[in-house]
């Protein structure tokens, strides 16, 4: 009789998705795709230090990519759809792995005591729960961020086609800075653990002391510091 953990589908793709390692691989690959986007987005944002023309021209260029083969803006929509697909797969795999992990632990309790460093809720669960809560907070942040700087409905001073103005206006408000700084620090924590886990899942092994162990922290610091530079630049008057 099939158990809850056993794959029930016959197609290779279905069996892969139904397996724990398959879901972990999907999480890893989609996570790395999102890291690639974040790195490019962070670099693009740094154009703010080159002035309004550089930043706004870059945003306009993003909409012209692929012309004349693709109509204006279509490449950006393809990119957005790809990103959304990566986010959905990443979140669904995370939610399903969490549910599976909880079921497996409940079964474990019947047969013996759970290994724990601090009573029932040990330090061992710190990283996964930080990843879950951090990930959920980041999802809320991204929705607000898109409404703030892409759609503009959450931004009282939004000017269509002028991201330089929108960014400077945003970071001239103290509580907007606070939201961004907290969210970016959470992003750093998420990337730090997530990239190392993803690299291990995909077989780029090595102990905590090896290059894989240092990759997560390194990429997390570069991306977080790169993003933080923008609100800090506006707050210090370097960008105005
Ligand atoms: C200081 C940090 C950040 C700044 C200044 C910033 C700036 C911007 C700006 C100006 C846009 C609109 C671009 C355009 O319409 O051409 C945008 C869009 C976006 N940002 Fe950010 N961003 C930051 C951090 C982040 C982070 C941390 C994430 C993800 C975790 C993120 C995800 C997105 C997404 C998904 C879009 C929508 C892309 C689109 O629809 O074209 N951003 N950001």
py3Dmol code that shows the C-alpha trace and the ligand (Angstrom):
import py3Dmol

protein = """\
ATOM      1  CA  UNK A   1       0.000   0.000   0.000  1.00  0.00           C
ATOM      2  CA  UNK A   2       1.472   3.411  -0.905  1.00  0.00           C
ATOM      3  CA  UNK A   3       2.416   5.520   2.112  1.00  0.00           C
ATOM      4  CA  UNK A   4       2.035   9.302   2.206  1.00  0.00           C
ATOM      5  CA  UNK A   5       5.746   9.710   1.522  1.00  0.00           C
ATOM      6  CA  UNK A   6       5.890   7.357  -1.473  1.00  0.00           C
ATOM      7  CA  UNK A   7       5.610   8.777  -4.997  1.00  0.00           C
ATOM      8  CA  UNK A   8       2.189   7.875  -6.467  1.00  0.00           C
ATOM      9  CA  UNK A   9       2.622   9.186  -9.989  1.00  0.00           C
ATOM     10  CA  UNK A  10       4.028   7.268 -12.963  1.00  0.00           C
ATOM     11  CA  UNK A  11       5.675   9.929 -15.151  1.00  0.00           C
ATOM     12  CA  UNK A  12       9.382  10.552 -14.440  1.00  0.00           C
ATOM     13  CA  UNK A  13       8.708  14.277 -13.848  1.00  0.00           C
ATOM     14  CA  UNK A  14       5.823  13.457 -11.497  1.00  0.00           C
ATOM     15  CA  UNK A  15       7.920  10.922  -9.566  1.00  0.00           C
ATOM     16  CA  UNK A  16      10.763  13.446  -9.329  1.00  0.00           C
ATOM     17  CA  UNK A  17       8.454  16.169  -7.972  1.00  0.00           C
ATOM     18  CA  UNK A  18       6.809  13.720  -5.544  1.00  0.00           C
ATOM     19  CA  UNK A  19      10.163  12.697  -4.031  1.00  0.00           C
ATOM     20  CA  UNK A  20      11.776  14.686  -1.222  1.00  0.00           C
ATOM     21  CA  UNK A  21      15.053  15.041  -3.102  1.00  0.00           C
ATOM     22  CA  UNK A  22      13.135  16.217  -6.204  1.00  0.00           C
ATOM     23  CA  UNK A  23      11.413  18.989  -4.241  1.00  0.00           C
ATOM     24  CA  UNK A  24      14.729  19.960  -2.647  1.00  0.00           C
ATOM     25  CA  UNK A  25      16.344  20.111  -6.116  1.00  0.00           C
ATOM     26  CA  UNK A  26      13.478  22.295  -7.413  1.00  0.00           C
ATOM     27  CA  UNK A  27      13.910  24.579  -4.383  1.00  0.00           C
ATOM     28  CA  UNK A  28      17.642  24.757  -4.992  1.00  0.00           C
ATOM     29  CA  UNK A  29      17.446  25.501  -8.737  1.00  0.00           C
ATOM     30  CA  UNK A  30      14.625  28.065  -8.427  1.00  0.00           C
ATOM     31  CA  UNK A  31      16.422  29.648  -5.456  1.00  0.00           C
ATOM     32  CA  UNK A  32      19.594  30.027  -7.518  1.00  0.00           C
ATOM     33  CA  UNK A  33      17.606  31.531 -10.419  1.00  0.00           C
ATOM     34  CA  UNK A  34      16.206  34.095  -7.951  1.00  0.00           C
ATOM     35  CA  UNK A  35      19.713  34.783  -6.602  1.00  0.00           C
ATOM     36  CA  UNK A  36      20.825  35.491 -10.200  1.00  0.00           C
ATOM     37  CA  UNK A  37      17.941  37.956 -10.594  1.00  0.00           C
ATOM     38  CA  UNK A  38      18.765  39.618  -7.259  1.00  0.00           C
ATOM     39  CA  UNK A  39      22.411  40.006  -8.232  1.00  0.00           C
ATOM     40  CA  UNK A  40      21.466  41.656 -11.546  1.00  0.00           C
ATOM     41  CA  UNK A  41      18.820  43.828  -9.816  1.00  0.00           C
ATOM     42  CA  UNK A  42      21.332  44.903  -7.163  1.00  0.00           C
ATOM     43  CA  UNK A  43      23.879  45.877  -9.869  1.00  0.00           C
ATOM     44  CA  UNK A  44      21.186  47.789 -11.771  1.00  0.00           C
ATOM     45  CA  UNK A  45      20.169  49.664  -8.610  1.00  0.00           C
ATOM     46  CA  UNK A  46      23.754  50.847  -8.101  1.00  0.00           C
ATOM     47  CA  UNK A  47      23.271  52.997 -11.231  1.00  0.00           C
ATOM     48  CA  UNK A  48      21.541  55.391  -8.852  1.00  0.00           C
ATOM     49  CA  UNK A  49      25.066  56.535  -7.862  1.00  0.00           C
ATOM     50  CA  UNK A  50      25.732  57.500 -11.513  1.00  0.00           C
ATOM     51  CA  UNK A  51      22.778  59.893 -11.576  1.00  0.00           C
ATOM     52  CA  UNK A  52      19.193  60.107 -12.805  1.00  0.00           C
ATOM     53  CA  UNK A  53      19.986  59.707 -16.511  1.00  0.00           C
ATOM     54  CA  UNK A  54      22.026  56.516 -16.001  1.00  0.00           C
ATOM     55  CA  UNK A  55      19.358  54.927 -13.783  1.00  0.00           C
ATOM     56  CA  UNK A  56      16.377  55.921 -15.926  1.00  0.00           C
ATOM     57  CA  UNK A  57      18.095  54.987 -19.178  1.00  0.00           C
ATOM     58  CA  UNK A  58      18.877  51.557 -17.688  1.00  0.00           C
ATOM     59  CA  UNK A  59      15.195  51.067 -16.747  1.00  0.00           C
ATOM     60  CA  UNK A  60      14.147  52.132 -20.264  1.00  0.00           C
ATOM     61  CA  UNK A  61      16.721  49.748 -21.815  1.00  0.00           C
ATOM     62  CA  UNK A  62      15.231  46.839 -19.825  1.00  0.00           C
ATOM     63  CA  UNK A  63      12.000  47.471 -21.720  1.00  0.00           C
ATOM     64  CA  UNK A  64      13.743  47.684 -25.111  1.00  0.00           C
ATOM     65  CA  UNK A  65      15.640  44.345 -24.840  1.00  0.00           C
ATOM     66  CA  UNK A  66      14.836  42.071 -27.781  1.00  0.00           C
ATOM     67  CA  UNK A  67      13.661  44.857 -30.112  1.00  0.00           C
ATOM     68  CA  UNK A  68      12.865  44.786 -33.002  1.00  0.00           C
ATOM     69  CA  UNK A  69      12.273  41.020 -32.865  1.00  0.00           C
ATOM     70  CA  UNK A  70      10.155  41.434 -29.741  1.00  0.00           C
ATOM     71  CA  UNK A  71       7.777  44.373 -29.278  1.00  0.00           C
ATOM     72  CA  UNK A  72       8.631  46.996 -26.615  1.00  0.00           C
ATOM     73  CA  UNK A  73       8.435  45.614 -23.058  1.00  0.00           C
ATOM     74  CA  UNK A  74       7.768  41.990 -24.050  1.00  0.00           C
ATOM     75  CA  UNK A  75      11.156  40.683 -22.881  1.00  0.00           C
ATOM     76  CA  UNK A  76      10.517  42.221 -19.447  1.00  0.00           C
ATOM     77  CA  UNK A  77       7.167  40.442 -19.267  1.00  0.00           C
ATOM     78  CA  UNK A  78       8.831  37.125 -20.205  1.00  0.00           C
ATOM     79  CA  UNK A  79      11.362  37.766 -17.415  1.00  0.00           C
ATOM     80  CA  UNK A  80       8.558  38.592 -14.949  1.00  0.00           C
ATOM     81  CA  UNK A  81       6.671  35.375 -15.867  1.00  0.00           C
ATOM     82  CA  UNK A  82       9.871  33.320 -15.410  1.00  0.00           C
ATOM     83  CA  UNK A  83      10.501  34.954 -12.037  1.00  0.00           C
ATOM     84  CA  UNK A  84       6.930  34.376 -10.909  1.00  0.00           C
ATOM     85  CA  UNK A  85       7.143  30.708 -11.928  1.00  0.00           C
ATOM     86  CA  UNK A  86      10.422  30.342  -9.984  1.00  0.00           C
ATOM     87  CA  UNK A  87       8.859  31.990  -6.896  1.00  0.00           C
ATOM     88  CA  UNK A  88       5.726  29.787  -7.065  1.00  0.00           C
ATOM     89  CA  UNK A  89       7.734  26.551  -7.441  1.00  0.00           C
ATOM     90  CA  UNK A  90      10.132  27.644  -4.666  1.00  0.00           C
ATOM     91  CA  UNK A  91       7.283  28.413  -2.241  1.00  0.00           C
ATOM     92  CA  UNK A  92       5.164  25.333  -3.088  1.00  0.00           C
ATOM     93  CA  UNK A  93       8.194  23.032  -2.668  1.00  0.00           C
ATOM     94  CA  UNK A  94       9.056  24.730   0.651  1.00  0.00           C
ATOM     95  CA  UNK A  95       5.502  24.408   2.000  1.00  0.00           C
ATOM     96  CA  UNK A  96       5.225  20.753   0.939  1.00  0.00           C
ATOM     97  CA  UNK A  97       8.654  19.853   2.368  1.00  0.00           C
ATOM     98  CA  UNK A  98       7.710  21.520   5.673  1.00  0.00           C
ATOM     99  CA  UNK A  99       4.442  19.556   5.844  1.00  0.00           C
ATOM    100  CA  UNK A 100       6.293  16.330   5.016  1.00  0.00           C
ATOM    101  CA  UNK A 101       8.957  17.062   7.623  1.00  0.00           C
ATOM    102  CA  UNK A 102       6.285  17.655  10.316  1.00  0.00           C
ATOM    103  CA  UNK A 103       4.501  14.394   9.434  1.00  0.00           C
ATOM    104  CA  UNK A 104       7.796  12.480   9.561  1.00  0.00           C
ATOM    105  CA  UNK A 105       8.611  14.007  12.979  1.00  0.00           C
ATOM    106  CA  UNK A 106       5.187  13.039  14.370  1.00  0.00           C
ATOM    107  CA  UNK A 107       5.866   9.442  13.322  1.00  0.00           C
ATOM    108  CA  UNK A 108       9.324   9.728  14.960  1.00  0.00           C
ATOM    109  CA  UNK A 109       7.806  10.769  18.316  1.00  0.00           C
ATOM    110  CA  UNK A 110       5.887   7.490  18.567  1.00  0.00           C
ATOM    111  CA  UNK A 111       9.059   5.429  18.307  1.00  0.00           C
ATOM    112  CA  UNK A 112      11.392   7.435  20.426  1.00  0.00           C
ATOM    113  CA  UNK A 113      12.354  10.784  21.905  1.00  0.00           C
ATOM    114  CA  UNK A 114      13.227  13.573  19.521  1.00  0.00           C
ATOM    115  CA  UNK A 115      16.832  14.747  19.573  1.00  0.00           C
ATOM    116  CA  UNK A 116      16.831  18.220  21.028  1.00  0.00           C
ATOM    117  CA  UNK A 117      19.257  20.681  22.557  1.00  0.00           C
ATOM    118  CA  UNK A 118      16.621  22.735  24.400  1.00  0.00           C
ATOM    119  CA  UNK A 119      13.650  20.665  25.509  1.00  0.00           C
ATOM    120  CA  UNK A 120      11.082  20.034  22.739  1.00  0.00           C
ATOM    121  CA  UNK A 121      12.051  22.968  20.520  1.00  0.00           C
ATOM    122  CA  UNK A 122      15.769  22.577  20.060  1.00  0.00           C
ATOM    123  CA  UNK A 123      18.368  24.788  18.419  1.00  0.00           C
ATOM    124  CA  UNK A 124      18.344  22.257  15.583  1.00  0.00           C
ATOM    125  CA  UNK A 125      15.086  23.804  14.339  1.00  0.00           C
ATOM    126  CA  UNK A 126      16.463  27.380  14.327  1.00  0.00           C
ATOM    127  CA  UNK A 127      17.645  27.508  10.678  1.00  0.00           C
ATOM    128  CA  UNK A 128      14.542  25.893   9.064  1.00  0.00           C
ATOM    129  CA  UNK A 129      12.098  28.055  11.028  1.00  0.00           C
ATOM    130  CA  UNK A 130      14.137  31.213  10.301  1.00  0.00           C
ATOM    131  CA  UNK A 131      14.044  30.247   6.614  1.00  0.00           C
ATOM    132  CA  UNK A 132      10.255  29.742   6.717  1.00  0.00           C
ATOM    133  CA  UNK A 133       9.394  32.938   8.604  1.00  0.00           C
ATOM    134  CA  UNK A 134      12.055  34.913   6.755  1.00  0.00           C
ATOM    135  CA  UNK A 135      10.801  33.596   3.402  1.00  0.00           C
ATOM    136  CA  UNK A 136       7.176  34.473   4.233  1.00  0.00           C
ATOM    137  CA  UNK A 137       8.202  37.996   5.332  1.00  0.00           C
ATOM    138  CA  UNK A 138      10.209  38.462   2.127  1.00  0.00           C
ATOM    139  CA  UNK A 139       7.186  37.412   0.038  1.00  0.00           C
ATOM    140  CA  UNK A 140       5.063  40.133   1.729  1.00  0.00           C
ATOM    141  CA  UNK A 141       7.912  42.641   1.257  1.00  0.00           C
ATOM    142  CA  UNK A 142       8.226  41.860  -2.487  1.00  0.00           C
ATOM    143  CA  UNK A 143       4.477  42.389  -3.058  1.00  0.00           C
ATOM    144  CA  UNK A 144       4.670  45.776  -1.274  1.00  0.00           C
ATOM    145  CA  UNK A 145       7.918  46.654  -3.111  1.00  0.00           C
ATOM    146  CA  UNK A 146       6.361  46.005  -6.534  1.00  0.00           C
ATOM    147  CA  UNK A 147       3.280  48.084  -5.579  1.00  0.00           C
ATOM    148  CA  UNK A 148       5.686  50.778  -4.357  1.00  0.00           C
ATOM    149  CA  UNK A 149       8.271  51.058  -7.153  1.00  0.00           C
ATOM    150  CA  UNK A 150       6.852  49.242 -10.217  1.00  0.00           C
ATOM    151  CA  UNK A 151       3.087  49.814 -10.083  1.00  0.00           C
ATOM    152  CA  UNK A 152       3.353  52.923  -7.908  1.00  0.00           C
ATOM    153  CA  UNK A 153       0.019  52.628  -6.046  1.00  0.00           C
ATOM    154  CA  UNK A 154       1.787  52.294  -2.669  1.00  0.00           C
ATOM    155  CA  UNK A 155       3.999  55.317  -3.368  1.00  0.00           C
ATOM    156  CA  UNK A 156       2.541  58.806  -2.782  1.00  0.00           C
ATOM    157  CA  UNK A 157       5.204  60.437  -4.958  1.00  0.00           C
ATOM    158  CA  UNK A 158       5.378  57.982  -7.870  1.00  0.00           C
ATOM    159  CA  UNK A 159       6.387  59.271 -11.314  1.00  0.00           C
ATOM    160  CA  UNK A 160       5.932  56.797 -14.180  1.00  0.00           C
ATOM    161  CA  UNK A 161       9.208  56.127 -16.064  1.00  0.00           C
ATOM    162  CA  UNK A 162      11.370  57.914 -13.459  1.00  0.00           C
ATOM    163  CA  UNK A 163      12.729  55.201 -11.118  1.00  0.00           C
ATOM    164  CA  UNK A 164      15.524  57.550  -9.928  1.00  0.00           C
ATOM    165  CA  UNK A 165      12.967  60.007  -8.589  1.00  0.00           C
ATOM    166  CA  UNK A 166      10.855  57.183  -7.099  1.00  0.00           C
ATOM    167  CA  UNK A 167      13.828  55.641  -5.289  1.00  0.00           C
ATOM    168  CA  UNK A 168      15.061  58.984  -3.906  1.00  0.00           C
ATOM    169  CA  UNK A 169      11.508  59.912  -2.830  1.00  0.00           C
ATOM    170  CA  UNK A 170      11.138  56.510  -1.133  1.00  0.00           C
ATOM    171  CA  UNK A 171      14.325  56.693   0.878  1.00  0.00           C
ATOM    172  CA  UNK A 172      13.649  60.234   2.012  1.00  0.00           C
ATOM    173  CA  UNK A 173      10.955  58.810   4.338  1.00  0.00           C
ATOM    174  CA  UNK A 174      12.353  57.285   7.558  1.00  0.00           C
ATOM    175  CA  UNK A 175       9.874  54.422   7.912  1.00  0.00           C
ATOM    176  CA  UNK A 176      10.347  53.341   4.292  1.00  0.00           C
ATOM    177  CA  UNK A 177      14.084  53.123   5.011  1.00  0.00           C
ATOM    178  CA  UNK A 178      13.308  51.074   8.095  1.00  0.00           C
ATOM    179  CA  UNK A 179      11.150  48.592   6.139  1.00  0.00           C
ATOM    180  CA  UNK A 180      13.824  48.242   3.439  1.00  0.00           C
ATOM    181  CA  UNK A 181      16.707  47.836   5.876  1.00  0.00           C
ATOM    182  CA  UNK A 182      14.887  45.178   7.935  1.00  0.00           C
ATOM    183  CA  UNK A 183      13.770  43.337   4.775  1.00  0.00           C
ATOM    184  CA  UNK A 184      17.285  43.459   3.283  1.00  0.00           C
ATOM    185  CA  UNK A 185      18.833  42.078   6.477  1.00  0.00           C
ATOM    186  CA  UNK A 186      16.262  39.254   6.407  1.00  0.00           C
ATOM    187  CA  UNK A 187      17.134  38.676   2.769  1.00  0.00           C
ATOM    188  CA  UNK A 188      20.809  38.395   3.753  1.00  0.00           C
ATOM    189  CA  UNK A 189      20.009  35.729   6.370  1.00  0.00           C
ATOM    190  CA  UNK A 190      17.828  33.840   3.895  1.00  0.00           C
ATOM    191  CA  UNK A 191      20.529  33.884   1.209  1.00  0.00           C
ATOM    192  CA  UNK A 192      23.276  32.943   3.648  1.00  0.00           C
ATOM    193  CA  UNK A 193      21.592  29.674   4.606  1.00  0.00           C
ATOM    194  CA  UNK A 194      19.718  29.083   1.329  1.00  0.00           C
ATOM    195  CA  UNK A 195      22.685  29.274  -1.042  1.00  0.00           C
ATOM    196  CA  UNK A 196      24.772  26.871   1.039  1.00  0.00           C
ATOM    197  CA  UNK A 197      21.843  24.413   1.287  1.00  0.00           C
ATOM    198  CA  UNK A 198      21.147  24.702  -2.448  1.00  0.00           C
ATOM    199  CA  UNK A 199      24.789  24.066  -3.341  1.00  0.00           C
ATOM    200  CA  UNK A 200      24.842  20.944  -1.153  1.00  0.00           C
ATOM    201  CA  UNK A 201      21.514  19.656  -2.539  1.00  0.00           C
ATOM    202  CA  UNK A 202      22.867  20.003  -6.072  1.00  0.00           C
ATOM    203  CA  UNK A 203      25.969  18.024  -5.145  1.00  0.00           C
ATOM    204  CA  UNK A 204      28.548  20.781  -4.813  1.00  0.00           C
ATOM    205  CA  UNK A 205      29.547  19.119  -1.574  1.00  0.00           C
ATOM    206  CA  UNK A 206      32.162  20.014   0.954  1.00  0.00           C
ATOM    207  CA  UNK A 207      32.133  20.604   4.674  1.00  0.00           C
ATOM    208  CA  UNK A 208      31.225  23.856   6.397  1.00  0.00           C
ATOM    209  CA  UNK A 209      34.869  24.886   6.143  1.00  0.00           C
ATOM    210  CA  UNK A 210      35.074  24.232   2.347  1.00  0.00           C
ATOM    211  CA  UNK A 211      34.359  26.681  -0.444  1.00  0.00           C
ATOM    212  CA  UNK A 212      30.671  25.785  -0.475  1.00  0.00           C
ATOM    213  CA  UNK A 213      30.458  26.678   3.217  1.00  0.00           C
ATOM    214  CA  UNK A 214      31.856  30.148   2.408  1.00  0.00           C
ATOM    215  CA  UNK A 215      29.806  30.694  -0.762  1.00  0.00           C
ATOM    216  CA  UNK A 216      26.452  31.377   0.967  1.00  0.00           C
ATOM    217  CA  UNK A 217      27.866  34.002   3.367  1.00  0.00           C
ATOM    218  CA  UNK A 218      29.936  35.646   0.608  1.00  0.00           C
ATOM    219  CA  UNK A 219      27.097  35.987  -1.924  1.00  0.00           C
ATOM    220  CA  UNK A 220      24.683  37.010   0.866  1.00  0.00           C
ATOM    221  CA  UNK A 221      27.008  39.808   2.036  1.00  0.00           C
ATOM    222  CA  UNK A 222      27.685  41.104  -1.513  1.00  0.00           C
ATOM    223  CA  UNK A 223      23.976  41.213  -2.437  1.00  0.00           C
ATOM    224  CA  UNK A 224      22.825  42.634   0.917  1.00  0.00           C
ATOM    225  CA  UNK A 225      25.511  45.342   1.070  1.00  0.00           C
ATOM    226  CA  UNK A 226      24.881  46.222  -2.605  1.00  0.00           C
ATOM    227  CA  UNK A 227      21.150  46.701  -1.957  1.00  0.00           C
ATOM    228  CA  UNK A 228      21.688  48.529   1.367  1.00  0.00           C
ATOM    229  CA  UNK A 229      24.008  51.015  -0.367  1.00  0.00           C
ATOM    230  CA  UNK A 230      20.999  52.650  -2.086  1.00  0.00           C
ATOM    231  CA  UNK A 231      18.924  53.679   0.983  1.00  0.00           C
ATOM    232  CA  UNK A 232      22.173  54.534   2.799  1.00  0.00           C
ATOM    233  CA  UNK A 233      23.255  56.672  -0.190  1.00  0.00           C
ATOM    234  CA  UNK A 234      19.993  58.647  -0.076  1.00  0.00           C
ATOM    235  CA  UNK A 235      19.999  58.903   3.737  1.00  0.00           C
ATOM    236  CA  UNK A 236      23.532  60.301   3.764  1.00  0.00           C
ATOM    237  CA  UNK A 237      22.788  62.787   0.958  1.00  0.00           C
ATOM    238  CA  UNK A 238      25.197  61.108  -1.495  1.00  0.00           C
ATOM    239  CA  UNK A 239      22.232  60.489  -3.783  1.00  0.00           C
ATOM    240  CA  UNK A 240      19.622  63.266  -3.996  1.00  0.00           C
TER     241      UNK A 240
END
"""
ligand_1 = """\
43
LIG
C 17.342 48.962 -1.851
C 16.800 47.921 -2.417
C 15.991 47.957 -3.678
C 15.743 48.983 -4.545
C 16.232 50.417 -4.484
C 14.897 48.456 -5.600
C 14.441 49.202 -6.680
C 13.510 48.764 -7.584
C 12.935 49.570 -8.632
C 13.278 51.025 -8.919
C 12.068 48.798 -9.318
C 11.222 49.209 -10.544
C 12.068 48.982 -11.752
C 11.400 49.385 -13.025
O 10.166 49.553 -13.056
O 12.116 49.510 -14.019
C 12.084 47.483 -8.700
C 11.349 46.397 -9.122
C 11.405 45.154 -8.538
N 12.176 44.761 -7.487
Fe 13.415 45.925 -6.431
N 14.668 47.134 -5.359
C 15.294 46.794 -4.189
C 15.316 45.549 -3.588
C 14.634 44.457 -4.060
C 14.643 43.167 -3.430
C 15.428 42.840 -2.163
C 13.863 42.347 -4.177
C 13.525 40.902 -3.995
C 13.662 40.227 -2.865
C 13.343 43.124 -5.276
C 12.495 42.659 -6.244
C 11.935 43.437 -7.228
C 10.951 42.945 -8.171
C 10.414 41.522 -8.252
C 10.624 44.026 -8.996
C 9.628 44.037 -10.149
C 10.367 43.896 -11.443
C 9.493 44.288 -12.598
O 8.283 44.108 -12.551
O 10.020 44.781 -13.571
N 13.847 44.396 -5.177
N 12.974 47.496 -7.655
"""
view = py3Dmol.view(width=600, height=400)
view.addModel(protein, "pdb")
view.setStyle({"model": 0}, {"cartoon": {"style": "trace"}})
view.addModel(ligand_1, "xyz")
view.setStyle({"model": 1}, {"stick": {}})
view.zoomTo()
view.show()
